[in-house]
Amino acid sequence: MRRSESPGEIDEGLYSRQLYVLGHEAMRRLAKTAVLVSGMKGLGVEIAKNIILAGVKSVTVHDPGNTQWSDLSSQFFLSESDVGQNRAMASQQRLAELNSYVPVTAYTMELSESFLAAFQVVVLSNSPLEEQLRISDICHGRSIRFILADTKGLAGQLFCDFGENFVVDEPSEAEPVCAYVQHISQGMPGVVTCRDGQGHGHGFADGDFVTFSDVEGMSQLNGCKPRAIRVLDEFTLEIGDTGSFAPYQHGGVITQVKVPQLHSYEPLRASLAKPKIKAMDDRGHSLHLAFRALHTFTAEMGRLPRPRVQADAERLLELARGLTTHQELLDERLVRTFAHVSAGELSPMAALLGGLAAQEVLKAASGKFLPLAQWLYFDALECLPEQGTTLLTEESCALKLKSETAAAAVRRMNPMIRVTAQPHHVGPDTETLYGDDFFMALDGVTNALDSMQSRAYVDSLCIRYLKPLLDSGTEGTKGHVQVIVPHLTQPFGSPLDLTESAVPLCTLRHFPSTIEHTLQWARDEFDGLFKVPAENVNKFLEDPAFLEVQRTTQDLEWVRSSLQEKPRSWPDCVRWARQRWESLYRHTILNLLHAFPPDHETSPGVPFWAGPKRCPRPLEFDCNNSTHMEYIMAAASLFAQTHRLQVPRDRAAARETLRAMAVPPFQLEVGVRIPVTEEEMEEVPVGVDEEQLAALKQELAECRQALLEVGYGSTHLMEPIHFEKDDDSNGHVDFIMAASNLRAANYGIAPADWHKSKRVAGRIVPAIATTTAAVAGLACLELYKLVWGHQNLGSYCNSFLQLAEPLLARFHPLSPLATYKYGQETWSCWHRIEVPGIGAHGEELTLQELLDQLQGVHGLPVRTLLCGVTILYASFWAKQKREAQLTRRLTQLVGGPPGAAWPPPPHPGAGPGLRGPTGRRHLTARACLAALWLSEACCRVPPWAQTGSGGSAARYRAARYSAGRWPPSHQPCSGKPRM
């Protein structure tokens, strides 16, 4: 790992994913920031935890109070043995263990002005209003960034004051927008016509600043100082005076430049009366007054309002009324409900507000991302039980959690909880472990998965077993929570909606326009050189049937080349790498330019090399060029490794070999067609020369026989190298960075550093503790509702947050789509019918008895029955075949049914194949009615068969009907954001 070797360096091994969010400069600023966090209850410790993990210079935790039993409900670093001890002192050691680079000290005395002067950022939580005002005044006067955070029950508040002249160096997390120039007019103002790489609009907004590169003709714009723009429409914008510039010819890229912004903030005392509340609405205004009134109530009564005591709620409402002259804006029901729950402390609320507040600390320390201006209020009062709900007892609240890596930590936080660590991943290949028995015993499922396909798979299981699902995820400062409730909400999405977009192959091979393209190309090159050929050679040597099953020449040619190129020394590896370099970065480009010269036109007056197509140039190898040598060293080392050659990686010897070797001259490839579009790629003929294939197989068969005669043993076996991003010493990222940057040099693309190369090639999802904490809190708030058993769709909230903005939007889920109607019933993906698996005589049902049940009891005449993609019954079969099939037991049918494969329409609940979750097979029935058959509509019945412990069919469950199509993925409804 690339770890810091001195105090001033950043430990890239520890902070790798956070670096992809903040960058090196912001991280260096964090490392110079001392932070005070006052209040070590649940919220305070969440804030401290997040900023310690982020890597600030130091953290001082402050709290004059002692641990109480109630603190244990939300403060996970306190235990029963800490009751009666000072909260800051009890938390300090555990917080310090989070990050050895961040010193953590505890302080229990009064916060004096001289003490506060040592900090760049001060955070207050769980403090009275008088203390908040006093500390705020000191901080504002000394230009110390001040943050106030508080939670009361199911409501929370956040306030920021970063002084009167706070500079935000990089307001947005998004990558700079860029577009390809099509034309620039001369005039005042000059008008730029441009498109993005996919032919869409430019994507800029009024007030953005831009600069230019690669413009021919009007070259005065190249590298110009940032220019403010005014958007005219989707494809044109104004850039100021271009009247004195040379006429535009062609080419060019316009790129957004992020310029610093100056922000001014009011102190708490001034902001209380006229608050600037994020997404200001009546609810935020009422919560602001409720929190202010709560301070007065506490000072007056010496305590918080008692839970569900109406007198206390009315008194708090009276105090809130006295704080505003706009009584019509005060939501009195909200204030009363707030009073009923304000004495509670909940860990999900602490996690959410702790993540939001800690992100503001990072903004204050780094100047990166737009700070909150200035208040944010949040509530989740919909988590309270619905009317008529029976309150849960301790026995009925027993949780069944699963976690592989966090089980021990969960037990430390709460020794009384029952948690089981599951060591296996959940997927089609582990359905014998996580099948019927496992899922039927669950009350619900939570997701925290990176892969969209994995999330869709778990969603399909929850649909199959009618289990609620909380799906959540993060990427940098963005995060989401989606709640999925059987029969109440739409499912996660369909497979078609979840397909990740891919870069066209022709772009990667011949026409890259971004560094991401060249990095993906280099990643493919890695597998094509060091993984796939080695795997094929090993199959060739170990599997006698390898040659017989090959139907194309490509894999066989790779095997022959790998056997012929087997190196015997380090110079052999260097010569191989040098020849590969010449082929990729010179010969291939010369062939491309022969097919499409720099002045080539697609039609008269329309240049071929324009827009996203960059005209390449061949490279000349230079031993003194560091990137050239990095490629040679990395490629030669990996080539030696894949051939299991133990040789010293000697750079000096490599240089000598390179100077002495003669590189084969360029030879033009004649008759090779280079596809320009994805459609042309698909049109490339893939015919096989049977004579050439047979000759190649014969040649390799003789080669293998010769190796067997001399006893090749393990010396000829190769070592397939699987790309591993997390070992910085293995040279994998080094090769990809060098290979990518050389290709970028071919096409005039700015190179990527090692850090970005690792992120893109390793497909690393940027992550930061603040977002993780906030999303975890939002998910747990929805979990409360699931535990209560809420059946009102309006109680549930999907959430999207982007802490860099900052933005927190909550909206209600959509109802499941009605996908099929038969008779008087409308069916969605959640609907199913249950059929008893045992007949009247105590025997397992036959197929005939199943069809009789569906038609007689449910009025569903079945035309076709499928298990996965295999037909078990079809009305168009011959009579003799139908009759034989109808007499068979269902478990006999799924063991080996007759009939041709016929794939059903895809849908999110479809199982992964014939094999069911516990090793048993499941049926999917398509019961097509005569009228529906003509419209290709159908009904599906998953899953049917479940055998009991004795192996017999104990029962048949669940039929889901659809009209041949399944619901699209969840789309946000047009609800009002709740802040």
Residue pairs with C-beta under 8 A, 6 or more apart in sequence:
1 12
1 13
1 726
1 727
1 728
2 11
2 12
2 13
2 728
3 11
3 12
3 13
3 14
4 10
4 11
4 12
4 101
8 31
10 19
10 24
10 27
10 28
10 31
10 55
11 101
12 19
12 728
12 755
13 728
14 55
14 99
14 101
15 27
15 55
16 758
16 764
17 764
17 765
17 766
17 767
17 768
18 27
18 54
18 55
18 766
18 767
18 768
18 769
19 27
19 755
20 476
20 755
20 759
20 764
20 766
20 767
21 173
21 476
21 477
21 766
21 767
21 768
22 30
22 362
22 366
22 368
22 768
23 368
24 755
25 366
26 170
26 362
26 366
26 367
26 368
27 55
27 366
29 365
29 366
29 367
30 54
30 55
30 56
30 57
30 362
30 365
30 366
31 55
31 56
31 57
32 57
32 120
32 365
33 56
33 57
33 120
33 121
33 364
33 365
33 366
34 56
34 57
34 58
34 59
34 60
34 118
34 119
34 120
34 121
35 51
35 56
35 57
35 58
35 59
35 60
35 119
35 120
35 121
35 122
35 123
35 361
35 365
36 59
36 60
36 62
36 107
36 111
36 116
36 119
36 121
36 122
36 123
37 44
37 47
37 48
37 51
37 59
37 60
37 61
37 62
37 123
37 125
38 44
38 62
38 63
38 111
38 122
38 123
38 124
38 125
38 127
38 135
39 62
39 63
39 124
39 125
39 126
39 127
40 48
40 61
40 62
40 63
40 75
40 87
40 88
40 90
40 91
41 63
41 71
41 74
41 75
41 87
41 125
41 126
41 345
41 350
42 71
42 73
42 74
42 75
42 76
42 151
42 345
42 346
42 347
42 349
42 350
42 354
43 74
43 125
43 126
43 149
43 150
43 151
43 156
43 349
43 350
43 353
43 354
43 357
44 61
44 63
44 123
44 125
44 126
45 61
45 75
45 76
45 77
45 91
45 95
45 350
45 354
46 350
46 351
46 353
46 354
46 355
46 358
46 773
47 123
47 125
47 149
47 354
47 357
47 358
47 361
48 59
48 61
48 91
48 95
48 104
49 77
49 95
49 98
49 354
49 769
49 773
50 354
50 355
50 358
50 359
50 361
50 769
50 770
50 773
51 59
51 358
51 361
51 362
52 59
52 95
52 96
52 98
52 99
52 102
52 104
53 98
53 99
53 769
54 358
54 362
54 768
54 769
54 770
55 99
55 101
55 102
56 102
56 361
56 365
57 102
58 102
58 103
58 104
58 105
59 95
59 102
59 103
59 104
59 105
60 104
60 105
60 106
60 107
60 119
61 88
61 91
61 92
61 95
61 104
61 105
61 106
61 107
62 88
62 106
62 107
62 108
62 111
63 86
63 87
63 88
63 108
63 126
64 86
64 108
64 109
64 110
65 86
65 87
66 83
66 84
66 85
66 86
66 87
67 75
67 78
67 82
67 83
67 84
67 85
67 86
67 87
67 90
68 83
69 83
70 345
71 78
71 87
71 345
72 78
72 79
72 80
72 83
73 344
73 345
73 346
73 347
74 345
74 346
74 347
74 349
74 350
75 87
75 91
76 347
76 413
77 90
77 91
77 94
77 95
78 87
78 90
78 91
82 90
86 106
86 108
88 106
88 107
88 108
89 106
89 108
91 106
92 104
92 105
92 106
95 104
96 102
96 103
96 104
107 115
109 115
111 131
111 135
113 138
113 142
116 122
116 135
116 138
116 139
116 142
116 144
117 142
117 144
119 144
120 144
120 145
120 364
120 365
121 144
121 145
121 146
121 147
121 361
121 364
121 365
122 135
122 139
122 144
122 145
122 146
122 147
123 147
123 148
123 149
123 357
123 361
124 131
124 132
124 135
124 146
124 147
124 148
124 149
125 148
125 149
125 150
125 357
126 150
127 135
128 295
128 298
128 299
129 292
129 295
129 299
132 148
132 268
133 268
133 269
135 146
136 146
136 148
136 161
136 267
136 268
136 269
137 267
137 268
137 269
138 144
139 145
139 146
139 161
140 146
140 161
140 163
140 267
143 163
145 160
145 161
145 162
145 163
145 166
145 361
145 364
145 365
146 160
146 161
146 162
146 267
146 268
147 158
147 159
147 160
147 161
147 357
147 360
147 361
147 364
148 157
148 158
148 159
148 160
148 268
149 156
149 157
149 158
149 159
149 353
149 354
149 356
149 357
150 156
150 157
150 291
150 353
151 157
151 345
151 346
151 349
151 350
151 353
152 291
152 294
152 304
152 338
152 341
152 342
152 343
152 344
153 338
153 340
153 341
153 342
153 343
153 344
153 345
153 346
153 349
154 341
154 344
154 346
154 349
154 379
154 380
154 381
154 383
154 384
154 781
155 287
155 290
155 291
155 338
155 341
155 342
155 349
155 377
155 378
155 379
155 380
155 381
156 349
156 352
156 353
156 377
156 378
156 379
157 287
157 288
157 291
157 375
157 376
157 377
157 378
158 353
158 356
158 357
158 360
158 372
158 375
158 376
158 377
158 378
159 268
159 271
159 372
159 374
159 375
159 376
160 265
160 360
160 364
160 371
160 372
160 373
160 374
161 265
161 266
161 267
161 268
161 271
161 374
162 263
162 265
162 363
162 364
162 371
163 264
163 265
164 264
164 265
165 262
165 264
166 262
166 263
166 264
166 265
166 364
166 367
166 371
167 260
167 261
167 262
167 263
167 367
168 260
168 261
168 262
168 263
168 363
168 367
168 368
168 369
168 370
168 371
169 260
169 367
169 368
170 258
170 260
170 367
170 368
170 369
171 258
171 261
171 369
171 370
172 258
172 369
172 370
172 804
173 369
173 476
173 477
173 478
173 802
173 804
176 255
176 256
176 257
176 258
177 202
177 203
177 204
177 208
177 255
177 256
178 196
178 253
178 254
178 255
178 256
179 194
179 195
179 196
179 202
179 203
179 204
179 253
179 254
180 194
180 195
180 196
180 197
180 252
180 253
180 254
180 610
180 611
180 612
181 192
181 193
181 194
181 212
181 215
181 248
181 251
181 252
181 253
181 254
182 193
182 194
182 195
182 610
182 611
183 192
183 193
183 248
184 190
184 191
184 192
184 193
184 215
184 218
184 221
184 239
184 242
184 248
184 252
185 191
185 192
185 242
185 248
186 218
186 242
186 243
186 245
186 247
186 248
187 241
187 242
187 243
188 240
188 241
188 242
188 243
189 230
189 238
189 239
189 240
189 241
189 242
190 238
190 239
190 240
190 241
190 242
190 243
190 245
191 232
191 236
191 237
191 238
191 239
192 236
192 237
192 238
192 239
192 254
193 235
193 236
194 202
194 235
194 236
194 237
194 254
195 201
195 202
195 235
195 611
196 202
196 203
197 513
197 514
197 611
197 612
200 234
201 233
201 234
201 235
202 231
202 234
202 235
202 237
202 254
204 210
204 229
204 231
204 237
204 254
204 256
205 231
206 229
206 230
206 231
207 228
207 229
208 228
208 229
208 256
209 226
209 227
209 228
209 229
209 256
209 257
209 258
209 259
210 226
210 227
210 229
210 239
210 254
210 255
210 256
210 257
211 221
211 223
211 224
211 225
211 226
211 227
211 254
211 255
211 257
212 221
212 222
212 223
212 224
212 252
212 253
212 254
212 255
213 222
213 223
213 252
213 253
213 255
214 222
214 251
214 252
214 253
214 748
215 221
215 222
215 248
215 251
215 252
216 248
216 249
216 250
216 251
216 252
217 246
217 247
217 248
217 249
217 250
218 242
218 245
218 246
218 247
218 248
218 249
218 252
219 246
220 245
220 246
221 239
221 242
221 245
221 252
222 252
226 257
226 259
227 239
227 240
228 240
229 237
229 238
229 239
230 237
230 238
231 237
232 238
250 607
250 610
251 610
260 367
261 370
263 371
263 373
265 371
265 373
265 374
266 276
266 374
271 374
271 375
272 292
275 288
275 374
275 375
276 373
276 374
276 375
277 284
277 285
277 288
277 375
277 376
277 377
277 979
278 284
278 372
278 373
278 375
278 376
278 377
278 806
278 808
278 979
279 977
279 979
281 976
281 979
282 329
282 331
283 331
283 334
283 377
283 379
283 978
283 979
284 375
284 377
284 979
285 324
285 326
285 329
285 330
286 320
286 329
286 330
286 331
286 334
286 335
287 334
287 338
287 377
287 379
288 375
288 377
289 320
289 323
289 324
289 330
289 335
290 316
290 320
290 334
290 335
290 338
290 339
291 377
292 320
292 323
293 316
293 317
293 319
293 320
293 322
293 323
293 335
294 304
294 305
294 316
294 338
294 339
294 342
296 319
297 304
297 305
297 312
297 315
297 316
297 319
298 304
301 312
301 315
304 342
304 343
305 312
305 313
305 315
305 316
305 339
305 340
305 342
305 343
306 312
306 343
307 340
307 341
307 343
307 344
308 340
309 340
312 339
313 335
313 336
313 339
313 340
314 336
316 335
316 336
316 338
316 339
316 342
317 332
317 335
317 336
317 339
320 330
320 335
321 327
321 330
324 330
334 379
334 381
337 381
337 384
338 379
338 381
341 381
341 384
347 777
347 780
348 380
348 776
348 777
348 778
348 779
348 780
348 781
348 783
348 784
349 380
349 777
349 781
350 777
351 773
351 774
351 776
351 777
351 780
352 378
352 773
352 774
352 777
352 778
352 781
353 378
353 777
354 773
354 774
354 777
355 769
355 770
355 771
355 772
355 773
355 774
355 775
355 776
355 777
355 803
356 376
356 770
356 774
356 803
356 806
356 808
358 769
358 770
358 773
359 369
359 477
359 768
359 770
359 771
359 774
359 803
359 804
359 806
360 371
360 372
360 806
362 368
362 369
362 770
363 369
363 370
363 371
364 371
369 477
369 803
369 804
369 805
370 804
370 805
370 806
371 806
372 806
376 806
376 808
376 979
377 979
378 808
378 978
378 979
379 978
380 781
380 784
380 797
382 785
382 794
382 795
382 796
382 797
383 781
383 784
383 785
383 788
385 391
385 788
386 788
386 790
386 791
386 792
386 795
389 788
389 789
392 787
392 788
397 787
398 418
399 417
399 418
400 418
400 420
400 441
400 442
400 443
401 410
401 417
401 418
401 419
401 420
402 419
402 420
402 421
402 422
403 410
403 419
403 421
403 422
404 421
404 422
404 423
405 421
407 419
407 420
407 421
408 421
410 417
410 419
411 417
411 419
422 434
424 430
424 433
424 434
426 434
426 457
426 458
426 461
427 454
427 457
428 457
428 912
428 913
428 915
431 912
431 915
431 916
431 917
431 918
431 919
432 917
432 918
432 919
434 461
434 917
435 916
435 917
435 918
435 919
435 920
436 465
436 916
436 917
436 918
436 920
436 946
437 918
438 917
438 918
439 461
439 464
439 465
439 467
439 917
440 465
442 465
442 467
443 467
443 468
443 786
444 467
444 468
444 469
444 470
444 783
444 786
445 458
445 461
445 462
445 467
445 468
445 469
445 470
446 469
446 470
446 471
446 472
446 779
446 783
447 455
447 458
447 469
447 470
447 471
447 472
447 473
448 472
448 473
449 455
449 458
449 473
450 473
450 765
452 498
452 500
453 495
453 498
455 471
455 473
455 492
455 498
456 492
456 493
456 494
456 495
456 498
456 908
457 912
458 469
458 471
459 469
459 471
459 484
459 491
459 492
459 493
459 908
460 908
460 909
460 910
460 911
461 467
461 917
462 468
462 469
462 484
462 486
462 491
463 486
463 491
463 829
463 830
463 908
463 909
463 960
464 909
464 911
464 917
464 942
464 943
464 958
466 486
466 487
466 830
466 958
467 486
468 483
468 484
468 485
468 486
468 786
469 483
469 484
469 492
470 481
470 482
470 483
470 484
470 779
470 782
470 783
470 786
471 481
471 482
471 483
471 484
471 492
472 479
472 480
472 481
472 482
472 775
472 776
472 778
472 779
473 479
473 480
473 775
474 765
474 767
474 768
474 771
474 772
474 775
475 765
475 766
475 767
476 766
476 767
476 768
476 771
476 804
477 768
477 770
477 771
477 802
477 803
477 804
478 771
478 800
478 801
478 802
478 803
478 804
479 771
479 772
479 774
479 775
479 778
479 799
479 800
479 801
479 802
479 803
480 775
480 798
480 799
480 800
480 801
481 775
481 778
481 779
481 782
481 798
481 799
482 492
482 798
482 813
482 970
483 489
483 782
483 785
483 786
483 796
483 797
483 798
483 813
484 490
484 491
484 492
484 813
485 786
485 796
485 813
486 830
487 816
487 828
487 830
487 831
488 791
488 793
488 796
488 813
488 815
488 816
489 793
489 796
489 813
489 814
489 815
489 816
489 970
490 813
490 814
490 815
490 816
490 817
490 967
490 970
491 816
491 829
491 908
491 909
491 967
491 970
492 908
492 969
492 970
493 908
493 968
493 969
493 970
494 906
494 907
494 908
494 966
494 967
494 968
494 969
495 906
495 908
496 906
497 968
497 969
498 969
503 516
503 517
503 520
504 677
504 678
504 681
505 678
505 681
506 675
506 676
506 677
506 678
506 680
506 681
507 513
507 517
507 612
508 517
508 520
508 521
508 524
509 521
510 592
510 674
510 675
510 676
511 612
511 613
511 614
511 676
512 518
512 521
512 614
512 743
512 744
512 747
512 749
513 612
513 613
513 614
513 747
513 749
514 749
515 740
515 744
515 749
515 750
515 751
515 752
515 756
515 760
516 760
517 749
518 740
518 741
518 743
518 744
518 747
518 749
519 736
519 740
519 752
519 757
519 760
519 761
520 760
520 761
521 739
521 740
521 743
522 735
522 736
522 737
522 739
522 740
522 743
522 761
523 723
523 736
523 761
525 584
525 739
526 638
526 721
526 723
526 732
526 735
526 736
526 739
526 761
527 723
529 580
529 635
529 638
529 639
529 642
530 638
530 639
530 641
530 642
530 720
530 721
531 720
531 721
531 722
531 723
532 558
532 720
533 558
533 559
533 561
533 562
533 642
533 718
534 562
534 642
534 718
534 719
534 720
534 721
535 720
536 555
536 558
536 559
536 562
537 558
537 559
537 562
537 563
537 716
537 717
537 718
538 717
538 718
538 720
539 546
540 546
540 547
540 559
540 700
540 704
541 704
541 707
541 712
541 716
541 717
542 717
547 556
547 697
547 700
547 701
550 556
550 693
550 697
551 688
551 693
552 686
552 688
552 693
553 688
553 689
553 692
553 693
553 696
556 693
556 696
556 697
556 700
557 696
559 700
560 696
560 699
560 700
560 703
562 718
563 703
563 716
565 576
566 643
566 716
567 573
567 576
567 639
567 640
567 643
567 645
568 645
569 645
569 647
570 636
570 640
570 647
570 648
570 649
570 650
570 653
570 654
570 657
571 653
571 657
573 636
573 637
573 639
573 640
573 645
573 647
574 632
574 636
574 653
574 654
574 657
574 658
575 657
575 661
576 635
576 636
576 639
577 631
577 632
577 635
577 636
577 639
578 621
578 632
578 657
578 658
578 661
578 663
579 663
579 664
580 635
581 621
581 628
581 631
581 632
581 635
581 742
582 621
582 663
582 664
584 739
584 742
584 743
585 618
585 619
585 742
585 743
585 745
585 746
586 618
586 619
586 620
586 621
586 666
587 618
587 666
587 667
589 616
589 617
589 618
589 619
589 746
590 618
590 666
590 668
591 668
591 669
591 672
591 674
592 616
592 674
593 615
593 616
593 618
594 668
595 672
595 674
596 608
596 609
596 674
598 609
598 615
599 607
600 607
600 608
600 609
601 607
601 608
602 608
609 615
614 747
614 748
614 749
616 746
616 747
616 748
617 746
617 748
618 746
619 628
619 742
619 745
619 746
621 628
621 658
621 663
622 628
623 629
623 655
623 658
623 659
627 738
627 741
627 742
627 745
627 751
628 742
629 651
629 654
629 655
630 734
630 737
630 738
631 735
631 738
631 739
631 742
632 654
632 658
633 649
633 651
633 654
633 734
634 731
634 734
634 735
634 738
635 735
635 738
635 739
636 649
636 654
637 649
637 731
638 721
638 731
638 732
638 735
640 646
640 647
640 649
641 719
641 721
642 718
642 719
642 720
642 721
643 718
643 719
644 715
644 717
644 718
644 719
673 684
675 681
675 683
675 684
707 716
721 732
723 732
723 761
723 762
724 730
724 732
725 732
725 733
725 758
725 761
725 762
725 764
726 762
733 754
733 757
733 758
733 761
733 762
734 754
736 757
736 761
737 752
737 753
737 754
737 757
737 758
740 751
740 752
740 757
740 761
741 751
741 752
743 749
744 750
744 751
744 752
745 751
752 760
758 764
759 766
770 803
771 801
771 803
774 801
774 803
775 799
775 801
778 799
778 801
781 797
782 796
782 797
785 795
785 796
790 796
793 812
793 813
793 815
794 812
796 812
796 813
797 810
797 811
797 812
797 813
797 978
798 810
798 811
798 812
798 813
798 970
798 972
799 808
799 809
799 810
800 807
800 808
800 809
800 972
801 807
801 808
801 809
808 977
808 978
808 979
809 972
809 977
809 978
810 975
810 977
810 978
811 972
811 973
811 975
811 977
811 978
812 973
812 975
813 970
813 973
814 970
814 971
814 973
816 828
816 829
816 830
816 967
817 828
817 829
817 967
817 968
818 826
818 827
818 828
819 827
819 828
819 829
819 961
819 962
819 963
819 965
819 966
819 967
820 826
820 827
820 937
820 939
820 961
820 962
820 963
821 827
821 963
822 860
822 929
822 932
822 939
822 961
823 859
827 939
827 960
827 961
827 962
828 967
829 907
829 908
829 909
829 960
829 962
829 966
829 967
830 960
831 959
831 960
831 961
832 941
832 957
832 958
832 959
832 960
833 854
833 858
833 941
833 958
833 959
834 955
834 956
834 957
834 958
834 959
835 845
835 850
835 853
835 854
835 944
835 956
835 957
835 959
836 845
836 853
836 955
836 956
837 844
837 845
837 890
837 945
837 946
837 953
837 954
837 955
837 956
838 844
838 845
838 953
838 954
838 955
839 845
839 846
839 849
844 889
844 890
844 891
844 952
844 953
845 853
845 889
845 890
845 953
845 956
846 886
846 887
846 888
846 889
846 890
847 865
847 872
847 873
847 885
847 886
847 887
847 888
847 889
847 890
847 893
848 886
848 887
850 890
850 944
850 956
851 862
851 865
851 873
851 886
854 860
854 861
854 862
854 925
854 927
855 861
855 862
860 927
860 929
860 939
861 927
861 929
861 930
862 873
862 925
862 927
862 928
863 874
863 875
863 926
863 927
863 928
863 929
863 930
863 933
864 871
864 873
864 874
864 875
864 925
864 926
864 927
864 928
864 938
865 871
865 872
865 873
865 874
865 923
865 925
865 926
865 927
866 872
866 902
866 904
866 923
866 924
866 925
866 926
867 893
867 894
867 897
867 914
867 921
867 922
867 923
867 924
868 911
868 913
868 914
868 922
868 924
869 901
869 902
869 903
869 904
869 913
870 897
870 899
870 901
870 902
870 914
871 897
871 899
871 900
871 901
871 902
872 885
872 893
872 894
872 897
872 899
872 923
873 882
873 885
873 886
873 899
874 882
874 899
875 882
877 885
877 899
881 898
885 893
885 897
885 898
889 953
890 923
890 944
890 945
890 953
890 956
891 921
891 945
891 947
891 952
891 953
893 923
894 914
894 921
894 922
894 923
894 945
895 921
904 910
904 924
904 926
904 938
904 940
905 938
905 962
905 964
905 965
905 966
906 966
907 940
907 962
907 966
908 966
908 967
909 942
909 960
909 966
910 924
910 940
910 942
911 917
911 922
911 924
911 942
911 943
914 921
914 922
915 921
916 922
916 943
916 945
916 946
918 946
920 945
920 946
920 947
921 945
922 942
922 943
922 944
922 945
923 941
923 942
923 943
923 944
923 945
924 940
924 941
924 942
924 943
924 944
925 939
925 940
925 941
925 944
925 959
926 938
926 939
926 940
927 938
927 939
927 941
927 961
928 937
928 938
928 939
932 938
932 963
935 964
936 964
937 963
937 964
938 962
938 963
938 964
939 959
939 960
939 961
939 962
940 959
940 960
940 961
940 962
941 958
941 959
941 960
941 961
942 958
942 959
942 960
943 957
943 958
944 956
944 957
944 958
944 959
945 953
945 956
946 953
946 954
946 955
946 956
946 957
947 953
947 954
948 954
